[in-house]
Amino acid sequence: MQDYQTQLEKLRKDAAECALIRDLATDKAKRELFERIANHLTVLADQVEQAMNDRTKGAVA
């Protein structure tokens, strides 16, 4: 389970960094690219978190 938590934290951190780059970018194409990357990483983090929750619920039941 610690592996999941480590990956979740990394994905969330990477998404935040991409959002920061997006916010600081002056080039429109770069802003759009980092927006898509930030969104994608956020979705991946959400999926990892859901998998963790499902696994925890399965272990308790």
C-alpha positions in Angstrom: 0.0 0.0 0.0 2.9 2.3 0.6 3.8 2.0 -3.1 0.4 3.3 -4.0 0.7 6.2 -1.6 4.2 7.1 -2.9 3.0 7.1 -6.5 -0.1 9.1 -5.5 2.0 11.8 -3.9 4.3 11.9 -6.9 1.5 12.3 -9.4 -0.1 15.1 -7.3 3.2 16.9 -7.0 3.9 16.5 -10.8 0.4 17.8 -11.6 0.9 20.8 -9.4 4.3 21.6 -11.0 2.7 21.3 -14.5 0.0 23.7 -13.4 2.6 26.1 -12.1 4.5 26.0 -15.4 1.2 26.5 -17.2 0.5 29.6 -15.1 3.9 31.1 -15.7 4.1 30.3 -19.5 3.9 33.2 -21.9 3.5 31.0 -25.0 -0.1 29.9 -25.7 0.9 26.5 -27.0 3.1 25.8 -23.9 0.2 26.8 -21.6 -2.2 24.5 -23.4 0.3 21.6 -23.3 1.0 21.9 -19.6 -2.8 22.3 -19.0 -3.4 19.0 -20.7 -0.5 17.3 -18.8 -1.7 18.7 -15.4 -5.2 17.4 -16.1 -4.0 14.0 -17.2 -1.8 13.6 -14.1 -4.7 14.6 -11.9 -6.9 12.0 -13.5 -4.2 9.4 -13.0 -3.8 10.4 -9.3 -7.5 10.2 -8.8 -7.5 6.6 -10.3 -4.6 5.6 -8.0 -6.5 7.0 -5.0 -9.6 5.1 -6.1 -7.7 1.9 -6.4 -6.3 2.4 -2.9 -9.7 3.0 -1.5 -11.1 -0.1 -3.3 -8.3 -2.2 -2.0 -8.8 -1.0 1.5 -12.5 -1.7 1.4 -11.8 -5.1 0.0 -9.4 -5.9 2.8 -11.9 -4.8 5.5 -14.9 -6.7 4.1 
